[in-house]
Structure formats: structure tokens, C-alpha cells
Amino acid sequence: MPAARSKTICFVIPNYVTHTTGGAELQIYYLTKEFIKRDWQVELIYGAENGQGAVEKSPYFDEKIQYIPYRKFKFRAFEFFSVLASLLKSKAGYYYQRTDFALTAACALYCRINKRHMTYALAQDQDAYRGKYIRAFKSFVYQSNIKRRIRQLDFHLIDKMVEYGKTAADLIVCQNNDQQMLLKANFNREAVIVPSIAKAPEPLSVNKENIVLWVGNMYPVKRPQLFIELANRFKKLNNWRFVMIGRISDEIVTSSKSKVEILGECSYNETANWFARAKVFVNTSEQEGMPNTFLQAWYHKVLVLSLNVNPDEVFKNDQYGFVFNDAFIQLGDHLNHIIEQGDLYDEVLEQSFNHVQQKHHPEKVVSHLLEHML
């Protein structure tokens, strides 16, 4: 087994950032850049998928990083062994694991046996609960009882693996106070709050347009259909556009009306361009940690209207946007006021811009993380 290098960190995550990316993957990408700037050796263990193409072709590829793929399986519990095999190729002294599945257990066991340091990072509020995957299983529909039983067993095993990993990790980092309290209640583990990283956008020579934006992968927890309902309330309005970006659900496309422009997956740069042009960003999720989309909206001075997500009460007293506590009609009424009055709350936009610059600056975030890791 290779000897561990003291200033080497290995990030362990199921999906590598390719041409499109989710929030957890983007945060790992930002962290790798910051650690490299601080003269750390960086490794990245990720799940290789068929059709993904060579990692070198990704716009996020960095030749300074050692990439170590592991094999993915339809029966996700089997990935425990393929991740262990990849970990044996690593030379790191520190491991940072985010977005669980069987990776959490494999990383925790490897670190415990080899006396390495493991940080586990929550990617969403659900990560603070026990039985996370079995609860998700109940919402799925299967074509046969055999497939249903196999997936039920798979999810049960993954839950056990994930919960072992969270118990064994040396350090747990979370995004907000709610996650911190939930983790203490459900796992009796203390967690450190480390804010998400926000990168200042590249200057773009575009003007603000009458665009209401929704960004996110179209999973049930994001409730994308509510944005379509919202847009249809304004279907007679010709001078405003309602745009959706993210991994497309066939069900959503089928139910969509002409008022909504569904663009599907876009690269991070394309998405940033839409934020630069938009005036309003709407979040319809049931729950999230600290959405990267909030950070993007604040940096691009886009007014945030959140149906329910309010991490650490960032919208208290309407400081950085507005939250409606799941009152869908009230959100629509507020949007109608914005459209009719042309009121984009310049003071709120300025406050949110200053907030994201100060609290989510990459150097501050990584310095805070290293204080606890080291």
C-alpha cells in the first residue's frame, strides 16, 4: 500500500463534474481548486459511467488532479467493493466524502483501518436522517415484484452502510443549523457548519431581461411542476419569459404548456449567462441545504423568491430575498406585484450581493474547513 502524503487530499464522490453538474459536484470542483492553490496534492475518486467519455474531455478537467474511477453497479451496494479497490490506489492522508451511497462506508472503513482522516460532508437535509434510502424507495414504482424486492434490499443495505460511515467519520461538515441539529438528534454526532463556496461570475456584457428563472434537476423534491403552474398563471403576459434549466423529466415535459421554455441540461457557463440575464429566480423545492442557485442568483443580482427553502433563515426580514413558507398563491401574488410595479427591490439585491461575497468567499470557506480538518 502506498505511503500517505501529509498534504494530499482525496475527494470521494459518485459523479464527476462533466459538461453539466449538480450543486454537490460543483462544490467539490471549487474545493479541488482551492486546495491546489494551497499546494496540496489532490486526488479524486469518482464513479465512471458508460457513455460519459474520457475525463480529459471535461471542461472541468485539471491535469494537476489524479483521477481514480470506480465501477458503478445497478445494485448500488456492490459499489462498496469497487470504491475500496479505488481507495487502495490512493496516497492521501485526508479524505473528503460527499453524496453518500456505499461510498461513505467504504471510505470510513478504509480510513479507520489505515489511520487516515475522513471528513463527511452533508449535501442535503435528508443526509441528516436515518433510513434515508428506504424512505425514498417508498416513492418509487416498479414493473415487477422481483425488481421491487431487489431494490428494497439494495436500499436497506445502503442505509446501513451510510449510517456506519457517518458514525465513523472523523469530522462531519454541514451547511446550516438545521442540519447540525438533525445530525445531533439522529446520529448523536457533532457537526461543523462550513458554508458553500460561491465564485464571483465572469463579467458578461448582457442586459437584464424580463425573465423568471427556475434551475435544478427535475426530481420530485424540487417540485418543478409548481413552476409550470406559476408560469401558466401569467400565460397571457407576452413581455415576460419563464425559463426552466435542468435534467428533464418526461412527465414534466408532457405536462408543460407553451408559456414555459424548458431548456434541459445546460453547462455551468450557459446557466450563468441565464442568471446574468434574469430578473427573478424561483425555487420550489420542499427542502435543500444551501442551494448553489441561491448563491448564483445573489452574485448576479437576481431577486430570489423561495417557496419553502430558507436555510438558517437567510430570508428573515426579507434581507436576501423572500420566502413564502409553502404558500404558493402568495408567491404568485408577489411575483405579480413585481411584474406590475417593476419593483425589483434594489436594496435587497445589494444586500444579498454583499452577503454572498463576504460569507461564501472560497478562501474564507477553505480556511475554515482546514481549521477543523487539521
N, C-alpha and C positions, 0 to 999 in steps of 0.2 A: 504494500500500500504506500502511495507517495506520502512524503512528509508534508505536514501542513505548513503553509507560509503565513506568518503572523498578519501581514497586511493584504490578505486575499479574502475576498467575499464572494460567495456563490449565491445567486438568486435562483430560487426553485419555483417554477410557475407552470401551469398546464399549457398556456397558449403564449406563443411568442408574438411580439408586435410585428405585423406584416404590412400590407397595404392599408388595412383598416384595423382599428383597435378599440378595445373597451377601456374603461377607466383604470382597472387594476393593472392591465398591461402597460398602459401609458405611464402610470406611476413608477413601475419597475424600470421602464426606459429612462425616466428622469433620474432615478436613483443611480443607475449604472453610470450615467454621465457625470454626476456629482462625485461619485467615488473615484472615477478615473481622474478627474481634475485634482483630487487629493492624493494622487499617486498610489492608489490601491490597484492591485491586480483583481480583475473582475471575471468571474465565470457565470454562465447562465445555463441552467438545466431546464429544458422545455419539452413539451410533447410534440413529436413530429407527426404531422397528419399527411395522408395521401393527397396529392394534388396541391400541396402548399408551395412546392417549389423550393429551390435551394435558398438557404438562409441568406446567402451573399446577395441575392437579388432584392431583398427587402430594403426599402428606403431607410429603415432603422438599423441596418447592419453597421457594426463598428468592428474594424479589424483588431482593435485592442482588447476585445472581449473573446474569451474562449467559450464557444458554444458546444454544449453537450446534449444531444437529443435523447429522449427516451421513447419507447414504443407505447402508443396508446392502444387500448383494447375497448371493445364494446362492453365487456364486463369490466367495469372500471376498477373493481377491487384488485384485478390482476396487475394493475399498474404499480402496485406496491413493489413488486419484484423488479420490474423494468426500471423504476426510479432508483431502487437500491443499486442496481447494476451500473447506472449512470453516476451515482454518487461515488462509487469506487474509483471512478476516473478523475474525481475532483481532488484538488490540492489545497482547498480553502481551510482557513481556521474559523471562519464565520459563515453562517448560513442564514439566509433571509427567505422565508417561505410565505407566499400569499396566494389565495384562491386554492382551497384545500383539496378535495377528493382524497385519494390514497397517498398523495404526496406528503401530507402533513405527518402521517405515521412513519413513512419511510425516512423522511428527513430527521424526525425526532429520534428514532431508533439508531440511525447511523451516528448522529451527534452524541448520543448517550454512550454508545459503545466506544467511540473514538475520541471522546472528551473534546468535542468541538462545541462552539457556542451557536445556539439556534434562536433566531427571532421569528416569531409567528406574527403576521400582520392580518388583522381583520379587513376584509374587502367590502363587507356589507353588514347590516344589523343582524341578519339571520345567522351570521357566523358566531354570534354570542349565545346561541341557543343549543341545547341538546336535541338530538333526534331531527336535525335539520333536513336530512335527505329523505327520511321516512315520511315527514310531513309533505315534502314536495312530491313524493311518489303518489300520494293520495289524490293529487290533482290531475294525474296522467290517465289516459285511456289507452288500453292495449287491445290488439286484434285477437289475441288468443290468451287463454288462461295460463298456458305454459310460459309465454313471454312475460306475462304479468308476474308469475311466481319467481322467475329468474331475476327480473329487475328488482323485485321486493327483497330477495336475498342479497343482491348486489348492494342496494342502498343501505340495508341493515349493516352489512359488513363495513361499508364506507363510514357510516356514522360511528361505529366502534373505533375505527382507525383514526378518524379525525379527532374524536374526543380524547383518545390516548395522546395524540400529538399535541393538542392544546394543553393537556395536563403536564406533559414532559418538557415543553419548550422552556428555555432559559429566560426569555423575555417575550412579552406579548405587547404589541402596539395596536392602538385602536384610533378611531377618527374623532370620536366625540364622547361626551359624558354619559350618554345613554348606553353606548356600547360598553363603556367602562363598568357601569353599574350592573348591567346584564351579565357580563362575564364574571363578576364577583358573585352574583346571586346563583348562577347556573354552574360555574366551574370552581368557585372559591379561588379564583386567580386574580391577582392584581394586574392591571394593565396600565401602560403609559400612553397618554394621548400625544400623538405625533401628527400634526396637520398634513394634509395632502400638499403636494408641490404644485405650484402654478407657474408656468413660464410666461413671461411677457411676450405677446404676439409680435410677429414681424410686422413692420409698418406696411399697411396696404392702402393704395390710392383708390379707395372706394367710398361712396357716399351712403349714408343711411337711407334705407327704403322702407316702405310700409310693409314690413314682413313680420309675421308672427311665426316663431321657430319652435320646433319640437325635435330633440335629438336623443336617441337612445336605441338600444336593441329592443325589438318589439316583443319582449317577454310579458307574460300576464301581470307580473308585479309592477311593470311600468305603466300599465293600463293605457296603451296607445289609442284604443277605441274612444276614450274620452276626449282626446284632442280632435278626433274626427267629428264627434258630436258638437264640440265647441265651434269648430270651423263651419259646420253646417248651420249654426245659428246666424252666421254672418254671410250666408251664401249669396245674398242679393247685393253684397258690398263688392264693388268691382275694383276699388282702388287699394285694397289690401290683399296680400297673399298669405296663405297658410302652408308652411313647408315642413315636411317630416323627413328626417335623416336617420338611418339606422338599418340594422339587419331586418329584412322584411318578413312578415308573417303573411302567408297566403290568405288566411282568414281576414286579416286587416285590409289587404288589397281588394278582396272581394266586396267588403262592406263599405269601402271608401266611395265618396261622391266626388264630383268634378272639382269641388271647391278646394280640396286638399291635394297638394303636389307631393307625392311620395317618391323621394329620390333614391331610396335604398341606401346601401352602404357607400360611404364616401371616405376618401383619405382624410387624415387629420388636417392637412393643409386646405383641402376643399371645404371641410367643415368650418375651419377658422374663417374662411372667406365668407361663409354664410353668416357667422356670428358678427363679422365686421359690418355686414350689410343690414342685419336685422335690427328692429327696434324693441321687440318684445320676445322673451323666451318663456315658454310654458313648460312646467314639469308636472306630470300627472301621476307619478309613482305613489304606491302605497307607502313604501319606506325605502330609504337609501342611507348610506353613511354620510359622506360629504361628496355629492356628485361633482365630477370633473366639469360637467356642463355649467354648474353654478360659477365655478372659477373662470371658465372661458367667457361666460356672459359678463361677469363683473369686469374682467380685463378689457372687454370690447365695448363696455358701457351699453349693455343691453339690459333693459328692465326685466327682472325676474318675477314671474307670477307662479308660485308653487301651490299646487292644490293641497298637499299634505306634508311634504318633506320639509323639516325645519330643524336641522341638526344644531344642537346647542343653542336653540332659539336665535339663530342668526337674523331672523326677520322680526325679532322683538322690537316694538315701537317703529316698525317699518324702516329700519335702518338701512338694510341692503336689498330690499325688495318687499314682496308681500306674500303672506301665506294665508290660506283660507280654511284650514282645518277640515278639509274634505267637503266644504260647501261649494259644490260645483256651480250652482246657479249664481252664487255670489262672485265667483271668479269670472264668469261670463259677464256679469253686470259691470265689474271693474274694468274688464277689457273694453267693454262698450263705452265706458266713460273715457278711457284713454283715446279710443278711436274718434269719438265725437268731439272731445275737448282738445285733443292734441297735446295732452299733458303727459310728458314722459318723466316727470319728477327728476329734474336735473340734480337736485341736492342728493337724492338717493343714489343716483348713478355715480356721483363724485365720491360719496361715502363708501360705496361698495368697491370702487376702483382703488381707493386708498387702503381699504381693508385687505384686499387680496394681495396688494403689493407688500404690505407690512407683515401679515401673518403667514403667508404661503410662499414666501421667497425661498428658492431652492437652498441657498447657503444656510439660512436660518433653520430650515427643516432638518437638513442633514446634520448640522452641528448638534441639534437637539437629540437626534437619533443616536449619534455616536457617543454622546454623554452617557446614555444608558447602556449601549452595547459594550462599551469598553470599561 
